[in-house]
Amino acid sequence: MPFVGLAQFFRREISGFACGPDGADLVQLFRCPFTHGPYLERRYRLRWRRARQTEHAERFLADPPHVPLPGTAVFFLNGLTLSTYIVRLGSLKGKHHLSDAQLGLIGMAFAVAALACMQEVGPLTARVRQ
């Protein structure tokens, strides 16, 4: 599994940014998507590169994955419903006389429900792909 890119910084964009080893002018920060060890540590990797060697890397990149219409629809509907919910959060709190703790508990219930749904939906999508 490849590391996930978190950030990259070019020397030309940051004043006072020193060159890296062997004249590298680009630094990239990557993170392993998995946790490791008994304390669930994250692993990071810092890579120094020369920008001129990486700026024309299109030939190395694979085509982006195709997201089917149902996946796109789910993301659209989640964004639509959650954005309207979050915007109205203050008025809902006042209307139902909720404390900060009660409102936090409701938010946590959404997270628990999402995790429970993921456990059920994962095997279903595996069956649909076959």
N, C-alpha and C positions, 0 to 999 in steps of 0.2 A: 504494500500500500504506500503510495507516495505521500510525502509530507504536504501539508496544506500551507499555502502562502499567506502570511499575515500582513507583511508590509515590505516595501522596498523604498530606498532612499538613494537619489542620485546626488553626486557631489555638486553638480552644476546648479541644483535647486536649493541647496542649503549652504549659506555662507559660513565659513569656518569649518566645514566638514573636511577632515583630513583624509588623504588617500589611504587606501588599505594596502595590504601586501601586494607586491609586484605591480604597483600602479593601479590597482582596482579603484574604480570611481563609482561603484554601485554596491550597496549592501542590501541583502535580502534576508528576511526573518521568516522561518518556516516552523510549523508545529506538527508533531505527529498527531493524527486524529484519535489515537488510542491512549489509554492511561496504562501506566506500568508500575509493577511492584505492589507491595501490600499497602502502600500509602497513596496509591492512585496518582503517581506523579505524571506530569506532562513533560514531554521531551521537545526541546527546541533546537533548531540548527540555524546558525548565522553563516551566510555565504557571501564572500566578497567576489565580485566579478568585474569585468570590464564592460561598460555599457555598450560600446560599439559591437561587441560580440553577441549581445542579447537583444538589442533593439529590433533586429530583423529575424525574429525567431518564429515567424508564422509557419514556416515549413516544418517546424517541430511539433506544432500544436495539432491535436486531433480535432475533428469537427465536433462542435458542441453536441451534447446528447439531445435527441428529439424528445420533447415532453408531450405526451399525448393530451388530447383535448380534456379528458376527465381530470388529469392532474392540474392543468391550467385552470380549469373551472373551480377546483377546490381551493387553489391559492387565491383566486379572484374573490370567491365568496368569503373566505376567511378574512382577507384584507378588508372587504366591505363591511362585514358584520363587526369585526373587532374595532375598526376605526370609528364606527358610529357608537359602539359601546364605550370606548375610551373617552370620546369627546363628551359623552353624557354622564360620565362617572360622578362628577361633582354634584350635578342636580339629582342623580339617583341616590347619592349618599344623603343629601338633605331631605329629599322627599320621604325616604324610608327611615330616617333618623338612625343611620348606622354610624357606629364609632369607627375609628381607624382600624382597630383590631378586627371588627366584624367584616369590614371591607377587605382587609388583607386575607381573611379566611375564605371569603368568596373567590378572591383571585387565586388562592391556593387550590381551591376546589376545581377551578378551570384547568390548572396544571395537572392535577391528579387525574382528572377525567381524560385529558389529552394523552397522558402516559398509558392509561388503561385501554384507550381506543387503539393506540399504536400496537399494543400487544395482540389485539384481535385482528387488526387490519393487515399486519405484516404477513401472516400465513395466507390470508385471502388473496393478497396481491401476488404472492408466489404461485398460487393455484391458477390465477387468471393469466399469468405470463406463460404458463405451460401450454 
